[in-house]
Amino acid sequence: MDLLKTLFLISLLLGCTRYSELKKNKDGDFFFKTSDIHLKKIKVFPWKVGIKEKETLSKGIGLIITYPRLEKKDIIILKEKYGIDSWVVRVRRRSTLGSRILGHFYTPIFQPGRFGPKNLRARQILSAEVLVFYSAAAISDRIQRFPCPVLNHRKKIEGWDLSLAPTDEITVTLTPGIGVPLETFLDPFSYAPQMINGGLSLVGKYSLEIAAFDFGSKRLISDWIEVPEQFKIEKESEAILPECTNWEPPIQHPDYRDWKRFKWKKDNYHR
C-alpha cells in the first residue's frame, strides 16, 4: 500500500510539472515561452589567509542559473531538426571601465552518456553553477591553499545586491539560419561548478545571457537572451597582511609553475 501511495504522489508531482511548449511562428521557426530562466542564488566564498589564517578575504562569487524545462518530445525535435543539444551562457560585467565578457560555459540539455534524449532514463539538466573568482583564486585549487594569496590579492567583498525581476515569460525563438559560430574556448562539461576568472577586482554589475547551442558545430541557434535578474558587487575592502609582505610561493611547490605561467587575458573587452 505504501508503495502505491508513493507512486501516486510521484505521478501527481509529475503531472503538475509545467513545461514550456514548443510552437511555430508565421515564419516557420520554432519558439517557446518560458518563465524558468533565472539567476537563482548568489554566494560569496570566504578565504582564510595568513600564516595563522587569522584574516578573511574573498575568493569570489558563485551564481546559479536555471534553464527552460522542456518536454522530451520537444527536445527530440530541437536535436533532430536544429542540432540543439545544449545551452550556452556568457557572463558579462559592466563597470566604470566599460562592458566586458568575462567568459562562457555550456550545459548539455540532457545528462551526457550513453542515454540520449529518446531514452526513458535520460534526465534533463535544469540548472548550473558558475564561479566568478578573483585571479588569485581562479588559477588553481591548490594555489588557494597557499597561506598568502598570489598576485598580491587582499580584497574582500563587502557590499552586493541582487535585483529582483518580474516573472513574465521570455520568448526564445530558434533561428537555425543564423548559425553564428561561437568563437571562444569552452571548458569540457563537468557537474562541478564552472570557473571564470573575474580579474583583480570584481566590482561591477553582472548579467548572464543564454542561447540555444549546437555543441557539435559550436554554433548558436538563437539570439542571446538576458536573464531577468542582475547582480551587483558594490564595494570591496582591502586587508593589510604584514606577515605576507615578503612571502613568495615555494619553488618546489607543484603549482609554482602554474602561477609563473599565469597570464591575465585582456582581449575580451566589449564597449
C-alpha positions in Angstrom: 0.0 0.0 0.0 2.8 2.4 0.9 4.4 1.7 -2.5 1.2 2.5 -4.3 0.8 5.8 -2.3 4.4 6.8 -3.2 3.8 6.0 -6.9 0.6 8.0 -6.8 2.3 11.0 -5.2 5.1 10.9 -7.8 2.5 10.8 -10.6 0.8 13.8 -9.1 4.0 15.8 -8.9 5.0 14.9 -12.5 1.5 15.8 -13.6 1.9 19.3 -12.0 5.2 20.0 -13.7 5.0 22.9 -16.0 6.8 22.6 -19.3 7.5 25.2 -22.0 5.5 24.3 -25.2 7.3 24.3 -28.5 5.4 26.1 -31.2 5.9 27.5 -34.7 5.6 31.2 -35.7 4.4 32.6 -39.0 7.9 32.3 -40.5 8.1 28.6 -39.7 10.6 29.0 -36.9 10.1 27.1 -33.7 9.8 29.1 -30.4 8.8 28.6 -26.9 7.9 30.8 -23.9 9.4 30.2 -20.6 9.5 31.6 -17.1 12.2 29.2 -15.9 15.3 31.3 -16.9 16.5 32.9 -13.7 19.6 33.8 -11.6 18.5 31.9 -8.5 21.3 32.0 -5.9 24.3 34.1 -5.0 27.1 33.0 -2.7 30.3 34.9 -1.6 33.2 32.5 -1.0 35.3 33.5 2.1 39.1 32.8 2.1 41.0 32.3 5.3 44.6 33.6 4.7 47.7 34.4 6.6 50.3 32.2 8.2 47.8 31.5 11.1 44.7 32.0 8.9 43.5 34.9 11.1 42.3 37.1 8.2 39.4 36.5 5.9 39.4 37.7 2.3 37.1 36.7 -0.6 37.7 34.1 -3.3 34.8 35.4 -5.4 31.2 34.7 -6.0 29.0 31.7 -7.1 26.0 32.2 -9.4 23.3 29.6 -10.1 21.3 29.8 -13.3 18.1 27.8 -14.1 17.3 26.6 -17.6 14.0 26.1 -19.5 12.0 23.0 -18.7 11.0 21.3 -22.0 9.1 18.1 -22.7 11.1 15.2 -24.1 9.3 15.2 -27.4 10.1 18.8 -28.0 13.8 18.3 -27.1 14.0 15.5 -29.6 12.6 17.9 -32.3 15.2 20.5 -31.4 18.0 18.0 -31.6 16.9 16.3 -34.8 15.8 19.4 -36.7 18.3 22.0 -35.5 21.1 20.1 -33.7 20.4 21.8 -30.4 21.8 19.8 -27.6 23.0 22.4 -25.0 22.5 25.8 -23.5 25.5 28.2 -23.6 25.8 31.1 -21.1 28.0 34.1 -21.2 28.9 36.2 -18.1 29.1 39.9 -18.6 30.3 42.6 -16.2 29.6 46.3 -16.6 31.7 48.8 -14.6 33.3 52.2 -14.9 35.8 50.6 -17.3 33.0 49.6 -19.7 31.3 46.3 -20.5 33.4 43.1 -20.5 32.5 39.5 -21.3 34.3 37.5 -18.6 33.7 34.1 -20.1 31.4 31.4 -21.4 30.3 28.0 -20.3 27.8 25.4 -21.7 25.5 22.8 -20.2 24.0 19.8 -22.1 20.2 19.8 -22.1 20.4 16.1 -21.1 22.8 14.3 -18.9 25.7 13.2 -21.1 26.4 9.5 -21.5 25.0 6.6 -23.4 21.4 7.6 -22.8 20.2 10.1 -25.4 17.0 12.2 -25.1 14.9 9.3 -26.5 15.9 7.0 -23.7 13.4 6.9 -20.8 16.3 7.0 -18.3 17.7 10.3 -19.7 17.3 13.3 -17.4 17.2 16.9 -18.2 19.7 19.3 -16.6 17.8 22.2 -15.2 20.5 24.4 -13.5 24.2 25.1 -13.4 26.6 27.0 -11.2 29.4 29.3 -12.3 32.1 30.7 -10.1 33.5 34.1 -10.8 36.7 34.3 -8.8 39.5 36.7 -8.3 42.5 35.9 -10.4 44.5 34.8 -7.4 41.9 32.1 -6.6 41.0 31.2 -10.2 44.4 29.8 -11.1 44.0 26.5 -9.3 42.5 24.9 -6.2 45.9 24.1 -4.7 47.2 27.6 -5.1 44.3 28.7 -3.0 45.9 26.7 -0.2 49.0 29.0 -0.1 49.0 30.9 3.2 49.4 34.2 1.3 47.4 34.8 -1.9 49.4 35.3 -5.1 49.1 38.4 -7.2 49.1 40.5 -4.0 45.4 39.7 -3.6 44.0 41.4 -0.5 40.3 42.1 -1.3 37.1 41.2 0.5 33.6 41.7 -0.9 31.7 44.0 1.4 28.5 45.0 -0.4 26.4 43.3 -3.0 22.9 43.3 -4.3 20.6 41.0 -6.4 18.0 42.8 -8.4 14.6 41.1 -8.4 12.8 40.8 -11.7 9.2 40.2 -12.8 8.2 36.6 -13.6 7.0 37.5 -17.1 7.6 34.8 -19.7 10.5 35.1 -22.0 10.2 34.1 -25.7 13.0 32.0 -27.1 13.0 31.9 -30.9 15.1 29.3 -32.6 16.7 30.6 -35.8 18.8 27.9 -37.5 19.5 30.2 -40.4 21.7 32.4 -38.1 24.0 29.5 -37.1 26.6 32.0 -35.7 29.8 30.3 -34.7 30.8 30.8 -31.1 34.5 31.6 -31.4 35.6 31.1 -27.9 37.1 28.4 -25.8 34.7 26.2 -23.8 35.9 24.0 -20.9 34.6 20.4 -21.1 31.3 19.9 -19.3 31.5 19.0 -15.6 28.9 18.6 -12.9 31.3 20.7 -10.7 30.8 24.5 -10.9 32.4 26.2 -13.9 35.2 28.5 -13.1 35.6 32.0 -14.7 38.5 34.4 -14.0 37.0 37.7 -12.8 40.3 39.6 -12.6 41.9 41.7 -9.9 38.7 43.5 -8.9 35.1 42.1 -9.0 33.3 45.4 -8.6 30.5 46.0 -11.2 27.1 44.8 -12.4 26.9 41.3 -13.6 24.4 39.8 -16.1 24.0 36.3 -17.6 22.9 35.7 -21.2 21.8 32.4 -22.5 21.4 31.0 -26.0 20.4 27.6 -27.6 23.6 25.9 -28.8 24.7 23.1 -31.1 27.8 21.9 -29.3 28.9 19.6 -32.1 29.3 22.5 -34.6 29.9 25.2 -31.9 27.1 27.3 -33.3 24.4 29.5 -31.7 20.8 28.6 -32.8 19.1 31.6 -31.1 19.8 35.1 -30.1 21.4 35.9 -26.8 18.7 36.3 -24.1 19.5 38.2 -20.9 18.5 36.6 -17.7 16.0 38.9 -15.9 17.9 39.3 -12.6 21.2 41.2 -12.3 23.8 41.0 -9.6 25.9 43.9 -8.4 29.1 44.0 -6.3 29.2 47.5 -4.9 32.2 47.5 -2.6 35.4 45.8 -1.8 37.7 46.4 1.2 41.4 45.7 1.2 43.2 44.0 4.1 46.7 44.5 5.3 48.7 41.3 5.8 52.0 42.2 7.3 53.1 38.6 7.6 52.7 38.2 3.8 54.8 41.3 2.8 57.9 39.3 1.7 56.2 36.0 1.2 56.9 34.1 -2.1 55.5 30.8 -3.3 57.9 28.0 -2.7 59.7 27.0 -5.9 59.3 23.3 -5.2 55.5 23.6 -4.8 53.7 21.7 -7.5 51.7 24.7 -8.5 54.6 27.2 -8.7 54.9 26.7 -12.5 51.2 27.3 -12.9 51.5 30.5 -11.1 54.5 31.7 -13.1 52.8 30.8 -16.4 49.6 32.6 -15.4 48.7 35.5 -17.7 45.8 37.9 -17.3 43.8 38.0 -20.5 42.7 41.4 -21.5 41.3 40.7 -25.0 37.6 40.3 -24.2 36.6 43.9 -23.7 33.4 44.9 -25.5 32.4 48.5 -25.4 
